[in-house]
Amino acid sequence: MILKDRLAEIIPQQREEMKSILAKNSATQIGEVTVEQIFGGMRGIKGLICDTSEVGLDTGLIIRGIPILELTEKLPEEIFYLLLTGELPEREALIDLQNELKRRTEVPFYVWNVINGLPIETHPMVMLNTAVLVMENESYFKKRYEEGLPKDYLWEPMFWDALNLIARIPVIGAYIYRRKFNKGPRINPDYSLDWASNFARLLGVDDPDGSFAKLMQLYMVLHCDHEGGNVSAFATQTIGSALSDIYFAVGGGLNGLAGPLHGLANQECLRFIMKLRDDIGHTPSDDEIKNYCISLLDNKKVISGYGHAVLRVTDPRFTALVNFGDKMFPEDETLIIVKQLFEIVPKILLAKGKAKDPWPNVDAASGALLHHYGMTEYEYYTVLFSVSRILGLSAQLVLNRAFNFPLIRPKSVTTKWIAKTLKEKNNSEQKKAETEKKPVEEKTEQKKVVKTN
């Protein structure tokens, strides 16, 4: 396979580069940790390697050196190739990867039995994560590790596991949508379609002009990866560092993605827009939206979709989704409200000093576009996010094994230790200040004595 062969070429080179950096600079300090960062969820601490993507304060998501807005016309399969190699595939390599994924699309029969055995009221993310976890039985990595495969080659079975998971997850995710929300029987894949277009078809969403398939292509690209420190990526990396296989590791990451402060944010943003519309009672004017948002803030409530843990600019993924909506359905009422909020909310937040980053994130727009196509089942939105993010989680796991990254095990400290350390630091600084002050005072006294004489 072209992608695997390319990885086999570049992995040894990158291993040597990492070894060289470590050998020459092992004791070099590259960052500091503040008390605020320790108590603030390790925010901003540089402590992980993630070469697949980075998120700059003023750039947003960059995948392998390419800003995300330059990748919006690419297919998710191309992005997966890019995540792993740092290169976009040539046509032959892309077709080879697509064919390999199509060959692996068949889902084990027991996965359907497990999903069908869950109560219909089960949350879609529980269904998805359960399906991922039960496929652990299929893991090549587990089998090869138990056979004693040398660690330098463990990336290869992780790679095959990644392809299996990526190939099957659209089929599983789409069936969960259809079963959970009574959309009819499972739809069979169409092997003539690309990965995201096939997912759109499997969902069964009415798409006479093919624009929903285009949205799924874009959505899967935009949500594919977001460096290594977000909850789902960090959880996946941590679990994988214990030499867990991809099903255990990604399952843990998906549990994190299901949290309201991570993957559930898109549905909360759409709920906010719908509530705003219902509370006002008609298509809102700019002044009505402004007054509504000011009232929320005055009552200690938040405006969903604004502010980001890392970014200090408008999330470029938000820009990409709004541009798509403007092109496909500019008169959509929900999209218009999204754009009104974009013009109004940042000014309010800046005036009130409510946010370091008053700009919209991707979640401020994604739900509105899904709503346009009739996907009004909010609790399913995180499954869509998951189908995309598995691309990045899988790529990170393959590379972590390729470079033999060690067990992730940061050191924790107690509150008592911090208090003691701060006290010792303050005492030390005070003594230093007194020591520096004393010679100056003595010198002043000597001058006084000379003057008196």
N, C-alpha and C positions, 0 to 999 in steps of 0.2 A: 504494500500500500504506500502511495506517494508520501502522505503526511507522516506515517510512522518512519519511513526511510529517511525523511528530512530531519525528523527529530533525532534519529540515531546519528546523523552527521553532526548536528549542532550541539547536542548535549555534552559530549566530551570537551569541546572547546570552551563552553560556558562553565563547566566544572573546573577546568584549569584556571579560568579567569577568577572565579570565586575563591579558589584555594590561594591564588597569588595575593588577592586583596587581603584575605585573612592573615596570611603568613607575614606580610609586610606591615600590617596595620592593626594587629590584634588588640593592642593596648590603647589605641587612639580613641579619645573620647569625642563623640559626635553630638551629644545632646545633654540637657539637664532636665531634671524632674522637679517640679514644684509641688508644694503641699496641695495647691488647688487641683493639680492634675491627678494626684493620688486619690483625693476625695471626689474628684469629678469624673470617675470612670476611665481614667488613663487617657483622657482627651488630649490629642496632639503629641503624645509620647511616641518617639520614633523607636520601635522595637521589633519590627517585622520586616521580612523581605517579601515583596510581591511585585514581580516583573510584568504581570499581565496588564496592569493598568495603574493609573495614578489619578488623584483628584486634587487639582491645585485650587488655592483660595480664589484666584481670579480667572481660572480657566475652565473649571468643571472637569468632567470625565475625559481622560486622554488614554486611549488604548494603544499600547506599544508605540508611544510617541505621536500618535495621530489623534487630533481632537475629534470628539464624537460627531460633531456636525459635519465632518468630512467623510463620515462613514454611513450616513443615513440612507444611501442608495445601495448599500451592500446587503447581501443575504446573511442570515445568522451563521450558516455553514462557513462562509468566508471569514466571519469574525472569530469563530472557534479556531480556525486555522491560524489566524493572526495572533490570537491569544497565546497559542502554544509556541509559535515559531518566531513571532515578530515580523512576519511577512504575509502579505496577502497572496492567496493562491493563484497560480496560472489556471487557465481554463481546464486543462487536463487534470490538475490536482483537485480542483473544485468538483468536477464530475466524479472523480475517483472517490472522494470523501462522501458525496451525496449517495453514490451507489452503495458504499459500505454501510451507511446509515440505513438505507432502505432495506438492505439485506438483513438487518438486525431488528427490524420493526416489530416482529412477532412477540407478543407479551405472553409469558408463561400462563397456562390455564388457571393455576391456583391463585393468581393475582385477581382475576375476575371473581373467583369464588370468595376471596377475602373481602373485596369491595362490596359485593352483593350481600355478604353476611353482616355488614355493618348496618345499624339502624339508619333509616333515611334522614333522621334529624342530625346525624353526625356532621360536624363541621367539615367542609370540603378539604381544608388543610390536613385534618386528621386522616381523611380518606387517602389523600395523596401521600402523606408521610408513611402511613401504614403500608401502602402499596410499594413504596421504595424500600422499606425495611424488609418486607418479606422476600424481596428479590435477592437479599443477601445470600440466599442459597445458591445463586448463580455466579458468585464472585470468582473470577479467575485469580484475582490477587490473593484471596484467602487460600485457594488451593495451591498456588505456586509458592506462597510463603511457607505453608506447611510442608511442602516438598523440599524446602531448603534452598530455594533460588537465591543466589548471592544478591546482596543489597544493591549493587550497581545496576542490576537488571530488573529490579522490582517495578520500575516505571512502566515496563512493557505490559504486564498484566493489569496495572492500573489504567493504562491507556485503553485496553480492550474493554474493561469495565465501563470506562467513561463513554465509549461509543455505544455500548449496549444501553446504558441509562439514557443518554441523549436521544437515541433512536426511539426508545419506548415511551419516554415521558409525555410527548404530545398525545399519543394514543390513550394513555392512562388518564392524563389530565382532561382530555375532551370527554371521555366516558363519564368521569366524575361529574362534569357539568350536566350531561344529559340525564344521568340517573338521579342526581340530587334534585334537580329542578324539573323533573318530569318532561324532558324534551324528546322522549322516544328512545328507540333501541340504539345500540352502539352502531356507529358507521364504520365501514371498512376503509382503510387507507387507499389513497390514489397514488400509485407509485410514479406517476408522470409529473407530480407536483414537487416543488421544493419543500423543505422541512416546515417552514412557517405557513406556507399556503396550504399544505396538507393539514396542519393543525386547525387552521381556520375552517376548512371543509369538515373536519371531524367534529367540530363544535356544533355544526348544523345551523349556524347563523345565516340568515337570508342575505345573500351577497350577489345580486344580479349583475353589478358592474365590476365586481372584483376588487372594490376599494377596501373591503374589510380584510381581505387577504393581504393587501398592501399595508394596512395598519398593523397587522400581526407581524409582518416582516420588520417594520420599523420598530414596533414595541419590543420585539425580541432582541433587536440590536441595541436599543437604548438601555435596556435593563440587564444586559448580559453580565456585567462585571462592575465593580466599584471599589477597587483596590482591596487590601487585605484586612483592614481594621474594622469594617462594619460588622454588625452582630453575626449575620449569617456566614460571612467569609471567615471571620475570626474563629467562630465555633467550628466550622468545617476544618480549617487548618489545624486547630488544636486537637480535634479528635483524630484527624488523619496523621498527626505527628506521633501518635501512639501506635502507628502501623495498623490502624483500623482500615478496613476496606472502604470502598467508595460509598457503599450503601449505609454503613454505620455513620460515616462522616457527613455525607450530604443530608441524611436524616436528621442529624443534630443541627445542621445549619438551617434546615427548613423549619425546625421548631423555633429557632430564633427569628426567622423571617416572619413567622406568624404573629409576632408581637405588635401591639398598637404603635410603638415608636419606630417600627421598621416597616415591614411589608404591608401591614394593615393601614398605613397612612393614606393610601390612595382612596380606599373606600370612605375613610373619615372625611376626606376633602370633598368628595361628591355629596356625601350627606350634608355637609355644611352648605354647599351651593343650593341643594334642593330645599333645605330648611329656610335659607335666606329667601328664596323665591316664594315659598309657601307663606312665610311670615309677612312678607310685604304684600302678597296677594295678587300681584300682577307682574308683568315684565318691568323690572326696576330701573329707575333712572340713576344717573351717576350720583346725584345728591342723596337719593334714598339708600344706595349702597354705602355711601360715605357715612351717613348718620347711623346706619345699622352697625357698621363695623366699629365706629367710635363708641357706641353704646355697649357692644360686646367687651371692648377693652376696659371701659369704665367700670364694668361689672366683673372684672378680673377673669374674663374668659379669653380664649385664644382664637385667632383666625387661622383655620386649617390651611396648610399648604404653603405657609410663608415662614421663612427661616430654615437654616440647614446647619447640621453639626460641623461642616467643614467649609462649605462655599461662602463666599462674600460677594457673589455676583448672581445674576439670574441664571438658574440652572440651564445650560444649553439644551438639555433634554426637554425641558419645558418649551423652549423656543421651537425645537423640532416638531413637537406634537401640535403646538398652536399653528405652525406653518402648514402642517398636514391638514388640520381642520379648516383653515382658511382656503385651502385649495379645493377640498372635497365638499364641504358644506358650510360656507361662510355665514349662512343665515340661521344656523342652529342656535336656539335661544340659550342653551346651557353654555355653549362655546362663547357666545357674546358676553355672558356674565363672567366667564373666566377672564376674558380680555378687559372687561371693566374693572374687575378686582385688581388686575395687574397694573392698571393706570392709577388706581386709587389707594390701595392698601400700603404699598411701600412708603408713600408720602406721609400717611397717618402714623405708621410705625416709627419713622424717622423723627417726626415731630414730637411724638410721645416718648422717644427713647426706649422703645420696647424690645428692640432686637438689634444684635450686632449685625445680623444679616436680614434686612427687611424684604428680600427678594423671593420670588416663588421658586419652589423646587418642582421636580418632575411630577409629583403627586397632585399638584394644583391643577394639572391639565389632563392626566391620563384617564381618570374616571369619566370625565365629561365626554371624551371621544368614544369610550366603550358604551356609554349610555346612549349615544346617538344611534348605534347599531342594534339597540334593543337589549343589550346586556345590562339589565338593571339589577341583577342579583349581586349586590355589593360584596357579600361574603366570599364570592368566588374570585374576586379580583386578585387576591394574594396567590391563588393557584397560577394565574397568568404570569404574575411576577416570578413565581418559582420556576415555571417552565423555562423562562428566559435565563434566570440567574444560575440555573444548573450548568449552563455553558461555562460561566466563569468559575464556579466552584469546582467543576470537574477539571478544567484546565489547570487551576492552581494545585489541585491534588496530584496530577500527573507530574508537574514540574517540581513539586516538593519532594516527590520520590526520586525524580531524575537527579536531583542535586543532593540527595541524602540529608535533607534538613533534619535536625535533631528534634527530640521531644520538646515541645513548648512548655516551659515550666518557669514563669516569672516568679520572683520572690515577693511575697506579701509581708506587710508590717502591721503592727498594732497601733491603735490610736495612742496608747501609752508610750510606745517607742517614739512616735512622732513628737509628742509633747516633750519627752526627755531630750531628744535630739535638738529640738528648737531651743530649749532652755540652755543646753550646753553651748550651742552656737551663739546665742545671745550673750552668754557670760564671756565666751572667748572674744567676741567682738568688743565687748565693753572693756575688758582688760587691755586689749590691743589699743583701743582709743585712749585709755588712761596712760599707757606706756608712751604713746606718741605725744601726749599732751605734757607729760612731766618734764622732758628736756627743754621744751619751749618755756615753761614756767621758770625752771632753774636758770636758763639763759637770761630771762627778763630780770630775775633777782640780781644776777651778777652785774647787769647794766646799771641797776639802781645803786648798787654798792659803789661802783666806779664813779658814778655821778656825784654821790655824797662825798666821797673822798676829794 
